[in-house]
């Protein structure tokens, strides 16, 4: 073989090797682009599933508020045909949910349309079920117009809300589970795609290394044969320097190919790390959403398990006293006493519903207070006056002590409700013949309102925990209740920049204090006295 023939053979093999490496790089690039596009599609599918899951949770929360509002309307006697804002909000949430399902169905291919149609059927079933509930509620309001509010509310909860609530929640639970399964499936596809990309990249890398090894071996063998001829040609014609430079270029070309392989490997590693981080983030978000769903479901079960007892007791008193008054055997004075106990039980029932509604609105951000100049003494006095009938029915004395004025910066109605919640709680825990003491004071750190009772007091570690919603101590569970009063008081105190504290009294019983920050200088007692 001549020198020229050997040189052409080497150059030809180099060109073939370079073409093969270029093809390998192109395949690597195509694999990376395909993997990125596939990952983006799966991530978009997971995001859509998470969004639908949030919409389904919003529908469930709106349905809870709707049932609570319908019960309140019957207790208030507001039984007109007008639709409530909660019903309109629920209808809007259902419409948003259905439109999102329709948009997802339109974006799916033929293979995914069956699952999309099942979601659309669920969304339509939810909307139709709500319309049936609202129609029955409207007819029930018409029938209950003029009837006893407590009986009307109880009939609504037992005849309409209970049955339709189960049906509605069964459908929404199925929708939530379907969206959760769709999100989990998208995450599983992302993980499978990551594994396939890693395996393909490894296979291509091994194939490239094998091709490079074969090329190097062939090149080395072909290079050995013309070495002697090249040396002789260099000595004979003085062209050795030029002919010797050809093999010197090979390390540089191999270095270039190695650099390209390194860059491709870094790109694949970076994409893999990004996909792993995104999968981890989506998994954490799904776990957080599941934990939130479990928390909400637990609160809902606790609420329905305890609120029935809290509402049943005053309703039973209402019915019993009404039957006594209707029989007429107790005389006019007995009828007056029965009506007084009916009014006290009705007021207690109304205050518990106010607590439920205020706590629900505070948790979802739908309630805000309007702070302005007010009198804490007047708020405490109004609360004590409203609770006297309930205290008398429970055979508990109610003492009230307050200065002529206790200026504060706050919401007068919210402060009155907080004081009522504390007084009701103290009356409920006090034994017959006991005394509840309500005191308002002006202090250097701001005005305060305290309520003391003759009850059993707080157990070890209960004083702070009882301010959480639905948390009750041993004494509270024995006397009945849902654990909302102190939670409402703490929320109102926080909205005013103050605090609520509970402690046991040395002489027995408990005392709960609501403290407010000092009012502006123009509202202090000294400033008011100078102005007068």
C-alpha positions as CSV (number, residue, x, y, z in Angstrom):
1,X,0.0,0.0,0.0
2,X,1.5,3.4,-1.0
3,X,1.7,6.4,1.3
4,X,-1.0,8.2,-0.6
5,X,-3.3,5.2,-0.4
6,X,-2.7,4.8,3.4
7,X,-3.4,8.6,3.9
8,X,-6.6,8.4,1.9
9,X,-7.7,5.3,3.9
10,X,-7.1,7.1,7.2
11,X,-8.9,10.3,6.1
12,X,-11.8,8.2,4.9
13,X,-12.1,6.4,8.2
14,X,-11.9,9.7,10.1
15,X,-14.7,11.2,8.0
16,X,-16.9,8.1,8.6
17,X,-16.2,8.3,12.4
18,X,-16.9,12.1,12.4
19,X,-20.2,11.4,10.6
20,X,-21.1,8.7,13.1
21,X,-20.3,11.0,16.0
22,X,-22.3,13.8,14.5
23,X,-25.3,11.5,14.1
24,X,-24.9,10.4,17.7
25,X,-24.9,14.0,18.8
26,X,-28.0,14.7,16.7
27,X,-29.7,11.7,18.3
28,X,-28.8,13.0,21.7
29,X,-30.2,16.4,20.9
30,X,-33.4,14.9,19.5
31,X,-33.7,12.8,22.6
32,X,-33.3,15.8,24.9
33,X,-35.8,17.9,23.0
34,X,-38.3,15.1,22.9
35,X,-37.9,14.5,26.6
36,X,-38.3,18.2,27.5
37,X,-41.5,18.4,25.4
38,X,-42.9,15.2,26.9
39,X,-42.1,16.5,30.4
40,X,-43.8,19.8,29.7
41,X,-46.9,18.0,28.5
42,X,-47.0,15.8,31.6
43,X,-46.3,18.7,33.9
44,X,-49.2,20.7,32.3
45,X,-51.5,17.7,32.7
46,X,-50.6,17.5,36.4
47,X,-51.1,21.3,36.8
48,X,-54.6,21.0,35.3
49,X,-55.4,18.1,37.6
50,X,-54.3,20.2,40.7
51,X,-56.3,23.2,39.5
52,X,-59.4,21.0,39.1
53,X,-58.8,19.5,42.6
54,X,-58.8,23.1,44.0
55,X,-62.0,23.9,42.2
56,X,-63.7,20.8,43.6
57,X,-62.6,21.8,47.1
58,X,-64.0,25.3,46.5
59,X,-67.4,23.8,45.5
60,X,-67.4,21.7,48.7
61,X,-66.6,24.8,50.9
62,X,-69.3,26.9,49.1
63,X,-71.9,24.1,49.7
64,X,-71.1,24.1,53.5
65,X,-71.6,27.9,53.7
66,X,-74.9,27.5,51.7
67,X,-76.3,25.0,54.1
68,X,-75.3,27.1,57.1
69,X,-76.9,30.2,55.6
70,X,-80.2,28.4,54.8
71,X,-80.4,27.3,58.4
72,X,-79.8,30.8,59.7
73,X,-82.5,32.2,57.4
74,X,-85.1,29.9,59.0
75,X,-84.0,30.9,62.5
76,X,-84.2,34.6,61.5
77,X,-87.6,34.1,59.9
78,X,-86.2,35.5,56.6
79,X,-88.2,33.1,54.5
80,X,-88.7,35.1,51.3
81,X,-88.2,33.7,47.9
82,X,-85.0,35.7,47.2
83,X,-81.9,33.6,46.6
84,X,-79.1,34.0,49.2
85,X,-75.6,35.3,48.3
86,X,-74.3,31.9,49.4
87,X,-76.5,30.1,46.9
88,X,-75.3,32.5,44.1
89,X,-71.6,31.9,45.2
90,X,-72.2,28.1,45.1
91,X,-73.8,28.3,41.6
92,X,-70.8,30.4,40.4
93,X,-68.3,27.8,41.8
94,X,-70.2,25.0,40.0
95,X,-70.2,27.0,36.8
96,X,-66.5,27.6,37.0
97,X,-65.9,24.0,37.7
98,X,-68.0,22.8,34.8
99,X,-66.4,25.3,32.3
100,X,-63.0,24.2,33.3
101,X,-64.0,20.6,32.7
102,X,-65.4,21.5,29.3
103,X,-62.2,23.3,28.4
104,X,-60.1,20.3,29.4
105,X,-62.4,18.0,27.3
106,X,-62.0,20.2,24.3
107,X,-58.2,20.1,24.6
108,X,-58.0,16.3,24.9
109,X,-57.2,14.0,22.1
110,X,-59.5,11.1,21.1
111,X,-57.9,8.7,23.6
112,X,-58.6,11.0,26.6
113,X,-62.1,12.1,25.7
114,X,-63.8,9.3,27.6
115,X,-62.3,10.4,30.9
116,X,-63.1,14.0,30.0
117,X,-66.7,13.0,29.4
118,X,-66.9,11.3,32.8
119,X,-65.7,14.5,34.4
120,X,-68.3,16.5,32.5
121,X,-71.1,14.1,33.6
122,X,-70.0,14.6,37.2
123,X,-69.9,18.4,36.9
124,X,-73.4,18.4,35.3
125,X,-74.7,16.0,38.1
126,X,-73.4,18.4,40.8
127,X,-75.1,21.4,39.2
128,X,-78.4,19.5,38.7
129,X,-78.3,18.3,42.3
130,X,-77.7,21.8,43.7
131,X,-80.7,23.1,41.6
132,X,-82.9,20.4,43.1
133,X,-81.7,21.3,46.6
134,X,-82.3,25.0,46.0
135,X,-85.8,24.4,44.6
136,X,-86.7,22.2,47.6
137,X,-85.3,24.8,49.9
138,X,-87.3,27.6,48.2
139,X,-90.5,25.4,48.6
140,X,-89.6,24.7,52.2
141,X,-89.2,28.4,52.9
142,X,-92.6,29.0,51.4
143,X,-94.2,26.3,53.6
144,X,-92.3,27.4,56.7
145,X,-93.3,31.1,56.4
146,X,-94.8,32.0,59.7
147,X,-93.9,28.7,61.4
148,X,-91.7,28.4,64.5
149,X,-88.1,29.3,63.4
150,X,-86.3,26.6,65.4
151,X,-88.7,23.9,64.2
152,X,-88.3,25.2,60.6
153,X,-84.5,25.0,60.8
154,X,-84.6,21.5,62.4
155,X,-86.9,20.2,59.6
156,X,-84.7,21.7,57.0
157,X,-81.6,20.0,58.4
158,X,-83.4,16.6,58.8
159,X,-85.6,16.5,55.7
160,X,-83.6,18.4,53.0
161,X,-80.0,19.0,54.1
162,X,-79.2,15.5,55.5
163,X,-80.3,13.5,52.4
164,X,-79.2,15.9,49.7
165,X,-76.0,16.6,51.7
166,X,-75.0,12.9,51.4
167,X,-75.8,12.8,47.7
168,X,-73.9,16.0,46.9
169,X,-70.9,15.1,49.0
170,X,-70.8,11.6,47.5
171,X,-70.5,13.2,44.0
172,X,-68.0,15.9,45.0
173,X,-65.9,13.2,46.8
174,X,-65.9,11.1,43.7
175,X,-64.8,14.2,41.7
176,X,-62.0,15.0,44.2
177,X,-60.8,11.4,44.1
178,X,-60.8,11.4,40.3
179,X,-58.8,14.6,40.1
180,X,-56.4,13.3,42.7
181,X,-55.9,10.1,40.7
182,X,-55.3,12.1,37.5
183,X,-52.6,14.1,39.3
184,X,-51.0,11.0,40.6
185,X,-51.1,9.4,37.2
186,X,-49.4,12.5,35.6
187,X,-46.7,12.4,38.3
188,X,-46.2,8.6,37.6
189,X,-45.9,9.3,33.9
190,X,-43.3,12.0,34.7
191,X,-41.3,9.5,36.8
192,X,-41.5,6.8,34.0
193,X,-40.4,9.4,31.4
194,X,-37.4,10.3,33.6
195,X,-36.4,6.6,33.8
196,X,-36.8,6.1,30.1
197,X,-34.7,9.2,29.3
198,X,-32.0,8.0,31.7
199,X,-31.9,4.5,30.2
200,X,-31.9,5.8,26.6
201,X,-29.1,8.3,27.4
202,X,-27.0,5.5,29.0
203,X,-27.5,3.2,26.0
204,X,-26.5,5.9,23.6
205,X,-23.5,6.8,25.6
206,X,-22.4,3.1,25.7
207,X,-23.0,2.8,22.0
208,X,-20.9,5.9,21.4
209,X,-18.1,4.7,23.6
210,X,-18.1,1.3,21.8
211,X,-18.0,3.0,18.4
212,X,-15.2,5.3,19.5
213,X,-13.2,2.3,20.9
214,X,-13.7,0.4,17.6
215,X,-12.6,3.4,15.6
216,X,-9.6,4.0,17.8
217,X,-8.5,0.4,17.4
218,X,-8.9,0.4,13.6
219,X,-7.2,3.8,13.4
220,X,-4.3,2.6,15.5
221,X,-3.8,-0.5,13.3
222,X,-4.0,1.5,10.0
223,X,-1.7,4.1,11.4
224,X,1.1,1.7,12.2
225,X,1.4,0.4,8.6
226,X,2.4,3.8,6.9
227,X,4.7,5.0,9.7
228,X,7.8,3.4,8.2
229,X,6.9,4.6,4.7
230,X,6.2,8.1,6.0
231,X,9.6,8.2,7.8
232,X,11.4,7.1,4.6
233,X,9.5,9.7,2.6
234,X,10.5,12.4,5.0
235,X,14.2,11.5,4.7
236,X,14.0,11.1,0.9
237,X,11.9,14.2,-0.1
238,X,12.2,16.5,3.0
239,X,8.5,16.5,3.5
240,X,8.4,14.6,6.8
241,X,7.3,17.6,8.8
242,X,4.2,18.1,6.7
243,X,3.3,14.4,6.6
244,X,4.0,13.9,10.3
245,X,1.5,16.7,11.2
246,X,-1.5,14.6,10.0
247,X,-1.5,12.2,13.0
248,X,-0.8,15.1,15.3
249,X,-4.2,16.6,14.6
250,X,-6.1,13.5,15.8
251,X,-5.8,14.2,19.6
252,X,-7.3,17.6,19.0
253,X,-10.3,16.2,17.0
254,X,-10.9,13.5,19.7
255,X,-10.7,16.2,22.3
256,X,-13.4,18.2,20.4
257,X,-15.6,15.1,20.2
258,X,-15.1,14.5,23.9
259,X,-16.0,18.0,24.7
260,X,-19.3,17.6,22.8
261,X,-20.0,14.4,24.6
262,X,-19.4,16.2,27.9
263,X,-21.7,19.1,27.0
264,X,-24.4,16.7,26.0
265,X,-24.0,14.7,29.2
266,X,-24.2,17.9,31.2
267,X,-27.4,18.9,29.4
268,X,-29.0,15.6,30.1
269,X,-27.9,15.7,33.8
270,X,-29.3,19.2,34.1
271,X,-32.6,18.3,32.5
272,X,-32.8,15.2,34.7
273,X,-32.1,17.3,37.8
274,X,-34.8,19.8,36.7
275,X,-37.3,17.0,36.1
276,X,-36.5,15.4,39.5
277,X,-37.0,18.8,41.3
278,X,-40.3,19.4,39.5
279,X,-41.6,15.9,40.3
280,X,-40.5,16.4,44.0
281,X,-42.3,19.8,44.1
282,X,-45.5,18.4,42.5
283,X,-45.4,15.5,44.9
284,X,-45.0,17.8,47.9
285,X,-47.9,20.0,46.7
286,X,-50.1,16.9,46.2
287,X,-49.2,15.7,49.7
288,X,-50.0,19.1,51.2
289,X,-53.3,19.2,49.3
290,X,-54.2,15.7,50.6
291,X,-53.3,16.8,54.2
292,X,-55.5,19.9,53.9
293,X,-58.3,17.8,52.5
294,X,-58.0,15.4,55.5
295,X,-57.9,18.3,57.9
296,X,-61.1,19.9,56.4
297,X,-62.8,16.5,56.3
298,X,-61.9,15.9,60.0
299,X,-63.2,19.4,61.0
300,X,-66.5,18.8,59.0
301,X,-67.1,15.4,60.7
302,X,-66.4,16.9,64.1
303,X,-68.7,19.8,63.4
304,X,-71.7,17.7,62.3
305,X,-71.1,15.2,65.1
306,X,-71.3,18.0,67.8
307,X,-73.5,20.7,66.4
308,X,-76.6,18.4,66.4
309,X,-76.3,18.0,70.2
310,X,-75.7,21.8,70.6
311,X,-78.8,22.7,68.6
312,X,-81.0,19.8,69.9
313,X,-80.8,20.9,73.5
314,X,-82.3,24.4,73.1
315,X,-84.8,23.1,70.6
316,X,-86.0,20.4,73.1
317,X,-86.4,23.1,75.7
318,X,-88.3,25.3,73.2
319,X,-90.7,22.5,72.4
320,X,-91.2,21.4,76.0
321,X,-91.9,24.9,77.3
322,X,-94.2,25.6,74.3
323,X,-96.2,22.4,75.1
324,X,-96.5,23.5,78.8
325,X,-97.7,26.9,77.8
326,X,-100.2,25.5,75.3
327,X,-101.8,23.2,77.9
328,X,-102.5,26.3,80.0
329,X,-102.4,24.4,83.3
330,X,-99.7,26.6,84.8
331,X,-101.7,29.8,84.7
332,X,-100.8,33.1,83.4
333,X,-97.7,33.4,85.5
334,X,-96.5,29.9,84.6
335,X,-97.1,30.7,80.9
336,X,-95.0,33.9,81.3
337,X,-92.2,31.9,82.9
338,X,-92.4,29.3,80.1
339,X,-92.3,32.0,77.4
340,X,-89.3,33.5,79.2
341,X,-87.5,30.2,79.1
342,X,-88.4,29.8,75.4
343,X,-87.0,33.3,74.7
344,X,-83.8,32.4,76.7
345,X,-83.3,29.1,74.8
346,X,-84.0,30.8,71.5
347,X,-81.5,33.5,72.2
348,X,-78.9,30.9,73.2
349,X,-79.6,29.0,70.0
350,X,-79.3,32.2,67.9
351,X,-76.0,33.1,69.6
352,X,-74.5,29.6,68.8
353,X,-75.5,30.0,65.2
354,X,-73.9,33.5,65.2
355,X,-70.7,31.9,66.6
356,X,-70.8,29.2,63.8
357,X,-71.3,31.8,61.1
358,X,-68.6,34.2,62.4
359,X,-66.1,31.4,62.8
360,X,-66.7,30.1,59.3
361,X,-66.4,33.5,57.7
362,X,-63.2,34.3,59.7
363,X,-61.5,31.1,58.6
364,X,-62.1,31.7,54.8
365,X,-61.3,35.4,55.0
366,X,-64.9,36.5,54.3
367,X,-65.3,38.5,57.6
368,X,-63.6,41.8,58.6
369,X,-64.3,44.2,61.5
370,X,-64.8,47.9,61.3
371,X,-62.8,49.5,64.2
372,X,-63.9,52.9,65.6
373,X,-64.5,54.6,68.9
374,X,-66.7,52.5,71.2
375,X,-67.4,51.8,74.9
376,X,-66.4,48.4,76.3
377,X,-68.6,49.1,79.4
378,X,-71.6,49.5,77.1
379,X,-70.8,46.4,75.1
380,X,-70.4,44.3,78.3
381,X,-73.6,45.8,79.8
382,X,-75.6,44.9,76.6
383,X,-74.2,41.4,76.6
384,X,-75.1,40.9,80.3
385,X,-78.6,42.1,79.7
386,X,-79.0,39.7,76.7
387,X,-77.8,36.8,78.7
388,X,-79.9,37.3,81.9
389,X,-82.8,35.3,80.7
390,X,-80.6,32.3,79.8
391,X,-78.8,32.6,83.2
392,X,-82.1,32.8,85.1
393,X,-83.3,29.6,83.2
394,X,-80.1,27.9,84.3
395,X,-80.6,29.1,87.9
396,X,-77.4,31.1,87.8
397,X,-77.0,34.7,89.2
398,X,-75.4,37.2,86.9
399,X,-73.4,40.2,88.5
400,X,-72.1,43.1,86.4
401,X,-69.6,45.7,87.5
402,X,-68.2,48.3,85.2
403,X,-67.2,52.0,85.2
404,X,-69.4,54.6,83.6
405,X,-67.3,54.4,80.5
406,X,-64.4,52.3,79.2
407,X,-63.3,53.9,75.9
408,X,-61.8,51.6,73.3
409,X,-61.0,51.5,69.6
410,X,-62.9,48.6,68.2
411,X,-66.1,47.0,66.7
412,X,-68.9,47.4,69.2
413,X,-71.0,44.5,67.9
414,X,-68.1,42.2,67.7
415,X,-67.1,43.1,71.3
416,X,-70.7,42.5,72.5
417,X,-70.7,39.0,70.8
418,X,-67.3,38.2,72.5
419,X,-68.7,39.2,75.9
420,X,-71.9,37.1,75.2
421,X,-69.8,34.1,74.3
422,X,-67.8,34.4,77.5
423,X,-71.0,34.8,79.6
424,X,-72.8,31.9,77.9
425,X,-69.8,29.7,78.5
426,X,-69.6,30.7,82.2
427,X,-73.3,30.1,82.7
428,X,-73.1,26.7,81.1
429,X,-70.2,25.6,83.3
430,X,-71.6,27.0,86.6
431,X,-73.7,24.8,88.9
432,X,-77.3,25.8,89.8
433,X,-77.1,28.5,92.5
434,X,-73.7,29.7,91.2
435,X,-72.8,33.2,90.2
436,X,-71.2,34.6,87.1
437,X,-69.3,37.9,87.6
438,X,-68.7,40.2,84.7
439,X,-66.3,43.1,85.3
440,X,-65.1,45.9,83.0
441,X,-62.0,47.9,84.0
442,X,-59.8,50.7,82.7
443,X,-56.1,49.9,83.1
444,X,-52.9,51.5,82.1
445,X,-52.4,48.9,79.3
446,X,-56.0,49.4,78.0
447,X,-59.5,48.4,78.9
448,X,-60.4,44.8,79.8
449,X,-63.5,42.6,80.3
450,X,-63.3,39.6,82.6
451,X,-65.9,36.9,83.2
452,X,-65.6,34.6,86.3
453,X,-67.7,31.5,87.1
454,X,-68.1,29.0,89.9
455,X,-67.5,26.0,87.7
456,X,-64.8,23.3,87.9
457,X,-62.1,25.4,86.3
458,X,-59.6,24.3,83.7
459,X,-57.6,21.0,83.7
460,X,-53.9,20.8,83.4
461,X,-52.7,22.3,80.1
462,X,-56.3,23.1,79.0
463,X,-56.2,26.9,79.4
464,X,-54.5,27.7,76.1
465,X,-55.7,24.7,74.1
466,X,-59.4,25.6,74.6
467,X,-59.0,28.7,72.4
468,X,-58.7,26.4,69.3
469,X,-61.9,25.7,67.3
470,X,-63.8,22.5,68.3
471,X,-61.5,21.8,71.3
472,X,-63.2,21.2,74.6
473,X,-62.1,20.4,78.1
474,X,-63.5,17.6,80.2
475,X,-66.1,19.9,81.9
476,X,-67.2,21.4,78.5
477,X,-67.8,17.9,77.1
478,X,-70.0,17.0,80.1
479,X,-72.0,20.2,79.8
480,X,-72.4,19.9,76.0
481,X,-71.1,22.3,73.3
482,X,-69.0,22.4,70.2
483,X,-66.0,24.3,71.4
484,X,-66.6,27.5,69.4
485,X,-67.1,30.3,72.0
486,X,-63.5,30.8,73.1
487,X,-62.3,30.4,69.5
488,X,-64.5,33.3,68.5
489,X,-63.4,35.4,71.4
490,X,-59.7,34.8,70.6
491,X,-60.3,35.8,66.9
492,X,-62.1,39.0,67.9
493,X,-59.4,39.9,70.3
494,X,-56.7,39.3,67.7
495,X,-58.6,41.5,65.2
496,X,-58.5,44.3,67.8
497,X,-54.8,43.9,68.5
498,X,-55.6,42.5,71.9
499,X,-55.5,39.1,73.6
500,X,-57.7,36.6,75.4
501,X,-56.4,34.8,78.5
502,X,-57.9,32.1,80.8
503,X,-56.9,31.0,84.3
504,X,-58.2,29.2,87.4
505,X,-59.3,31.3,90.3
506,X,-57.7,30.5,93.8
507,X,-61.2,30.4,95.4
508,X,-62.4,28.0,92.7
509,X,-63.8,28.3,89.2
510,X,-62.3,30.0,86.2
511,X,-61.8,33.5,84.8
512,X,-61.4,34.5,81.2
513,X,-60.2,38.0,80.4
514,X,-60.5,39.9,77.1
515,X,-57.8,42.7,76.9
516,X,-57.8,45.5,74.4
517,X,-55.0,47.9,73.5
518,X,-55.2,51.5,74.9
519,X,-57.5,53.8,72.9
520,X,-56.2,57.0,71.2
521,X,-55.4,59.8,73.6
522,X,-58.6,61.7,72.6
523,X,-60.7,58.7,73.9
524,X,-59.2,58.2,77.3
525,X,-61.4,58.8,80.4
526,X,-59.3,61.8,81.4
527,X,-59.6,63.4,77.9
528,X,-63.4,62.7,77.8
529,X,-63.8,64.3,81.3
530,X,-61.9,67.5,80.2
531,X,-64.0,67.6,77.0
532,X,-67.3,67.4,78.9
